[in-house]
């Protein structure tokens, strides 16, 4: 049997160590990673200090940890230092990432168009979130403005997520899933999303409670949209394996059953891809 992929978690934030808020991300991440086949070997809570975070990252890399997840410190304020610390710990410079910049601009424009924010577009503080470690890949954040970040460092991968729990879960369950499936379970993965005309996850529970057990090889997760959006949510389905045709067949079967269950309850839906 192949050895489980080692994972470390860095929870970053002075507010946690000061006792101002309770960390719930560690418990959630550990459950999800364990369910995907990862082996969480260490979890550490760190202050918002660049040198401290960078040194912890160097330690994890020296230990041979394959996946390092950071949570927190991706925002627009001066004390959000995680990406600068990751760059220092990995020995690479920060660069303005145009793809991330466009993601951030589009997100703020959308929030403005829906009357949630007064000012659209970018300013220096918002653009700060687009400065990523060189060669990093931005990850779409479906519930917030700061993209997640994926950086390959030798044999290891550093994944930086926002600390706000809904945003962390949103990235983890959507744009990060292909990486997690491929890395923790091996092979390749395929992701499909379905938008459902319902914004109450409790109403979908009977549907998912029937579909999920019937398709154990497919990761199925519902995700509510941001406050103020339309009355709908997304369901994401991810399948992994070593044969693309087999993976697609698993995914297609789960999608077919899910749609049939939704149709039986009169819940409309549409494919997103």
N, C-alpha and C positions, 0 to 999 in steps of 0.2 A: 504494500500500500504506500502511495506517495505521502511524504511528510507534509503536514499542514503548514501553510504559509504563516510566518510569524508577523504579528502586528503590534505596534505600539501606538498609544493614544496620548496626545498632549492636549490637555484642557487649559486654555490660556485666558486669564482675566483677573485683574486685581480684585474685582467685585466678588469673585468667588472666594478667594483667600481672605478677604476682609469680612466674610460672612454676610454680605449684603444680599446675595442671591444663592440659591441652591443649585448645584450642578446636577442636571438630569441627563445630560448628553452621554456621559460615560456609560450609564446603565443601558440606555437605548442602543448605543453603538456596540457594546459588548454582545447584547442579545442578537443583533442583526448580523454582526461579523461571525459569531459562533454558528448561526444558522446557515451562513454561506460557506462554512468550512474553514474559516480563518482561525488562527490561534492567537488570542490576545495575551501577550506575555508581560505587558507592563502598561500602566496608566499613570500619568503624572500631571499634577496641577501646577501651573507656572504663572508667575507674575508677568505683567506686560513690560518686560525688559528685554531689549534686543540681545544683549550678550548672554543672558540666561537661556533664552530660547535657542539661540545659535549653538551654545555649548551642549545643551540637551540633544539637539539634533545630531551633532557630531558624535555624541556618545551612542545614539541609536544606530547610526551608520557603522560605527566601529564594532558594535555588537552583531552586525550582520542582519539586522531586522529588515525584512523585505518590504513591508508597507508601514509607513508612518503617517498617522492621521493627526492633523492639528485642528482644533476647534476654537474659533475666536480670533479677534484682532485683524479682521479684513476690512473694516469700515473706513470712512473718510476722515476720521479725526486723527490728531497728531499722536495719540497714544495707541493707535492701531498699527502695531509694528511687526506683525507676524511674517508678512511676506519679505520684508527687509531682513528679518532674522533668518528666515529659511534660505534666502539668497546667501547670506554670510556663512551660515552653517554648511551650505552645499558648495561654497567657494565659487559662486558665479555672481555677476553683477545684476542689478535691477534694470529692466528695460521697459519702455512704454510699449505695451502690447496692443496693437491696433484692433485685433478681434475683440479683446476684452473692453477696450474703449468704446467700441460700437455697441456691444451688449449693454454697457452701463448707460450710454446715451439713450438707446432705445427704451430702456426700462424707465428712465426718468421722464422721457417724452410721453410714454404710455400713462404713467401716474398723473402727469399734468393733464393729459387729454381727458382723463376720467375724473378730474376735479379733486384728486387726492392731494396733489402738491401744487403750489402756486407758480413755481419756476421750473420750466423744462430744461432739457439739455445738460451741458457740462459746465462745471466751474473747477477751479484748481483742486478743491477738496474732493469732489466726485471723481475727477480724473486720477487722483492719487490711487484709487482702487484698481486702476488699469496698469500700474507699474508692477510687473511680475518678474520673478527670477528668469534670467535668460533661458530660452528654450522651453519654458513652461507652457502648458496648454490650459486656456480658460474653460471652465465648465458652466453651462447655463444654470442660472439660479431662477427657478420658476416662481419663487415666492418672495424675492427680494432684489436688491440692486447690486450687491457685491458678488461677482462670479466666484465659484470655487476654482481651485488651481491644482493642477496635476503636474508634478515635476519628476522626471527620471534622473536619479543620481546613481550612476553605476548600475548595480543589480537591484537597487532599492527604488521605491517610488514614494514621494512625499505628496500627500493630498491635504490641501488646506481648505477648510470649510468654515462658513460663518458660525458664530457662537449662538445666534438666535435659534432655538430649537426647531421651529417650523422651517426655517431656511436650510438648516443643516440636514434635516430629514428630506426636504424637497430635492436637494442636490443628490444626496445619497441614494434616494429611490428612483432618480431619473437619469441625469446625465452621467453619474458615476457608475451606474449599474453595469454597463458593458465591461468596464475595466475590472470591477470587482468579480464579475462572473468569470472572466477569462483568467484573472490572476489567482483567485482563490479556488476555482474549480478546474482550471485548465481548459485548453482548447479555444473555441470561439464562442461568441454570443450574438444574439439578435434581440433587438428591442422593438416593441410595438406599443403604441399608446392609443387609447380610446377615450374620447370626450363624452361624458354622460350628462344628460339634462337633469341633474339632481345635485344639490349642494349639501345634502345631509348624508354623511357616511353611515349613519345608523340604519338608514333605509336600504342601503346596499348590502348590509351585513348578511341578510339571508341569501343573497345572490352569491357573494364571495364564499360564504360558508359551505356552499354546495360545489362551487367551481374549483376552489383552491385544493381541497383534498383529492379531487378527481384528477388533478394534474400536478403531482408532486415535483416533477422535473421542471416546472415553470414557476418563476418568481412572479407573483401577482400582488400589486400594491396599489391602493387607492390614495389619491392625494388631492385634498381640497384646494381650491384656488384662493388667491389673495382677497382680503376683505374689500368689498366694493365692486368686485367683478361680477360677471353674469352668474346666474344660479346654476352652476354646473361644476363638475370636478373631472379629473383625469384618472384613468386606471392604466397602469403601466404593467406590461407583461414582458419578461425577459427569460429566454431559454439559452442554455449553454451546453456545449458538447464538443465532439471532435469531428463530426460529419455534418456539413452544412445542410444537406438534405434532411437528415434526421432531426436536427435542431429546428429547422423551419416547419417540419411536420408536427413536432411537439407544440410549437407556438401556434400554428394554424388550428390545431384541435382545441387548444384552450380558448383561442379567440372565438371559434365557432360556438362552443358551449356557453361562453360568457354572453355573447350576443343573444343566444337563444333564451337564456335566463332573463336578460333585460327585456327582451321582447315579450316574454310571458307576463311581465309585470307592467307592460305598457310604458317602459322608460326608454325614451329615444336616445340615440347615440350616433356618433360619427367617428370614423378613423382619422387619426392624426398622422400615422406613419410608424 
